[in-house]
Amino acid sequence: MANRTRSRQFTFYASTEEWALIEEKMEQAGMTNASDYIRQMAMKGYVIELDFSAVKELAAQVSAVGRNINQIVKRVHTTDTMYQEDLAEIQGCMEKIWQLLRFTLLNQR
């Protein structure tokens, strides 16, 4: 393999129990490639797994609220009239955004 970016090979032996532990820790770190996992552990001493699922969910919810606000703005521009209900709906949307933010931040601890 002349085109390898890593020219040095490192080989080590592990017992069945040690390898099972390595595989378990690799799975906990969300990694599937043993070479990458062992390389990261050798160089950094740790692997950090970040879970962005709550942030992705928050982004989706905020996007949905943003669409609602855009619909209200479009209605206001079409009718040239701003109704009290429109303002109340926008305030409700903003409150929902703040609730989502608080929920996400409190559940990440």
N, C-alpha and C positions, 0 to 999 in steps of 0.2 A: 504494500500500500504506500506508494511513493507520495501520494497527495495528502497524507495525514497532516493535520495541524499540530498534533501532539506527537512528538517523536520518541518520547520516553515511555516505556511500559513498566508498570509496577505490578508485581504479583505477590500475593500473600495467601497464607493458608488459614482456614477457620474451621472449627469443629462444627458439627451439625447444629448444636445448640447455639453457638455464636452466630452462625449464619442465619438461623431462625430469628434471633434477636435483631440482627442487622435488617433483615427483611421486614420485621415488625416496625422498627423505627423508620425505615424508609417509607412504609405505607402510611404511618402516622404523619410523616412530613409531606405526604401527597406526591411522592416521587415514584416513578416506575423504572427508572434506569439506574441500576446499581452502580455503574461507573460514575455517573453524575453525582449520585448521593455520596459515595465514598470520597470522590474528589472534593466536593464541597466540605465535607466533614474534616478532611485532612488539611485543607487550606484555611478554613474559617472556624472550624471547631463546632459549628452549629448550622442548622438549616432552619429558616423561618418560613412557616406556611401562613400566608395571609388569606383570610376568608372575606371576600368582597361581596358575598351574596346579599348581605343586608344593604350595602351601598347601592348595588344594582337594583334591588327592589325599591329603595328610596328614590333612585333616579327615575324609575318607571312611573312611580306614583306622582312624583313632582311633574313629570312630563304630561301625565294625564290631567293634572290640575291646570297646567299651563295651557293645554288645549281648551279647557273649559273657559279660561279667562280670555283666550283669543276669540272664542265664539261670542262672548259677551261684547268684546270690543268691536267685533265685526257688526253685531246687531246695533250697537250705538252709532257706528259710522253710517250704517244703512238708514237708520231712522232719524239721525241727528238729534236724538233725545236720550238723555241718561236718566234712567228710572232709579228710584230708591232701592228697588229689588235688585237691580244690577250691582249697585254698590254693596248691598248686603251679601250677594252671592260671591263677589270678589273677596270680601272680608272673610266669608266662610272658607273659600279656597285657600286663602293665606293662612287661616287658622289650621286647616288640615295639613298644610306644609309644615308648620311649626310643630304640630303634634307628631308627624312622621319623623322629623328631625330629632325631637326629644326622645321618642321611642327608640330610634336607631342608636342614638348615642348612649342611652341608658343601658341598652341590651348588649353593647359591645364591651362592657367592662367585665 
